[in-house]
Amino acid sequence: MEYQYKATKKDMGGEIVSGKMEAKDKFELSATLRAKNLTLINAIGKGENKFKEYLKKLSEFGSVSMTEKINFGRNLASMLEAGLALSRAVSVMERQNKNKKFKRILREIGESIKIGDSLNKALADHPKTFSPLFISMIRAGEESGNLTESLKIVSSQMDKTHTLKKRIRGAMIYPGVIVFAMTVIGIFMLVFIVPTLTGTFRELDVELPKSTQFIITLSDLLKNNPIIILLLLAGLGFLVSLGFKTERGRRIMDFVFLHMPLISPLVKQTNSARTARTLSSLLASGVPYLKAIQITKDVMQNSYYKKILSKAEKNIQLGLPVSKIFSENEKYYPIFVGEMIAVGEETGELSEMLMRVSTFYETEVEEKTKNLSTIVAPFLMIIVGAAVGFFAISMISPMYSLVENI
C-alpha cells in the first residue's frame, strides 16, 4: 500500500518532513524510515478510511501502569535467562499483553530490535512510558553484557518505590474519609438544618451572637446560590492546581509538606529511601557516578531534594566527596545518610551502603504508615469536636438568651 507519511529528522533538530512511500504495513514503513534516520509521526494509506484510523487510535488510548512495567522487566529478565532471544522475548510479551497501548508499544520495540536497534534505544523512543532511570539501567546492562541482572535490579527498584507509594496513600485514606464525611455533614446541616432554626430566631426577634450570624450567612449563601458557590469552588480549585504546577507553587507545597507536623518526618524518610535506593540501583548496574546522581535528581519530585542533588552533581565534577553535601543538609537528609555515604566512598562499597540506607528508611516508613491512622485519629477527633462544639454553641446560645429574657 502507498502511504502518505509525516516524520521528523533526528539529525536536523526534529524538523518535520512529509512524503509518500510504498510498504507492506506501517511497521515496515516505520522501519524503512528509521533506517533513513527519520522517526515516523503518522501515516495514512491510500484509500484508507480515516474514520477507522481515528477509531483505532481511540482504542489504543490509555496508560501503562507501574505494575505492568514492573512485570515487563521481570518477565523479560526471566525469558532472557531461559535463553530466549531478545526480539522473541519481546514478541511473546506483546502477544500475551491485554493493554492495547502497551501492546502497541511492545510491537514497536520488537520492530526496532529486529532492524538492529539496542533495547535501550527502542525504549527511549517511548519516554512517556519508560523513565530515564529504566532506560539508563538497561543501557548500562547492555554495555556491561549483564542485561538480565539490570532488568532484575530496575524491576526490584520500581517495585519497592511503588509499594512505598501505595503504603503512604493507604495510610492517608482514613483521614481523607473523615474529612470528606465532616464536609458532607457540615454542608447538609447548613443547607437543611440551619434554615429551620434561622426562621425561628427571626420570628422571636432574638439578638444573635456574631458566631451565629456567621453560620446563618454561610447557610444563606449555600442555600440561595448553590451553582455560584460550586463554580467559585471549582474555579478556586483550578487556580490552585495551576499554581502548584508553577515552580514557585511546587516549592511552596514542598515547603509545607517538609514542615507539617506528623507528615514532615515521613516525607524526609521517604525521600531519603528513594534517593538511596535509586542511586544504589544505578551504581550496581554500572551507571557512572555523575550520571547516576543526575538520574536520581530527575526521579525526585520534591524541589528541595532536587537542589541538594544538583549540588552533589557539582561536587562530583569538582572531584569533591558527595557525602559532604548530604552532611550539610541534615534538615532534609538525616545524619545517618551522610555518614553511610561517607563510609561507602571511603571503602569503595557505596552501592551496598546506599542499599542498607534505603532498606532502613523503607522499614521506618512502613512502621510509621502502619501507625499513622492511630496517631492522626486523636487530632481528627479534636478537630471534629471543635467544629461540632462551635456549631452547637452558636445555635444554642440564642435560645439561652431567649430564656433569660423570659
Buried (B, 14 or more C-beta within 10 A) or exposed (E): BEBBBBBBBEEEEEEEEEEEBEBEEBBBBBBBBBEEEBEBEEBBBEEBEEEEBEEEEEEBEEEBEBEBBBBBBBBBBBBBEEEBEBBEBBBBBBEEBEBEBBBBBBBBBBBBBBEEBBBBBBBBBBEEBBBBBBBBBBBBBBBEEBBBBBBBBBBBBBBBBBEBEEBBEEBBEBBEEBEEEBEEEBBEBBEEEBBEBBEEBEEEEBEBBEBBBEBBEBBBBBBEEEEEBEEEEEEEEEEEEEEBEEEEBBBBBBEEBBEEEEBEBBBBBBBBBBBBBBBBBBBBBBBEBEBBBBBBBBBBEBBBBBBBBBBBBEBBEEEEBBBBBBBEBEEBBBEBBBBBBBBBBEEEEBBBBBBBBBBBBBEBBBEBBEEBBEEBEEEBEEEBEEEBEEBEEBBEBBBEBBEEEE
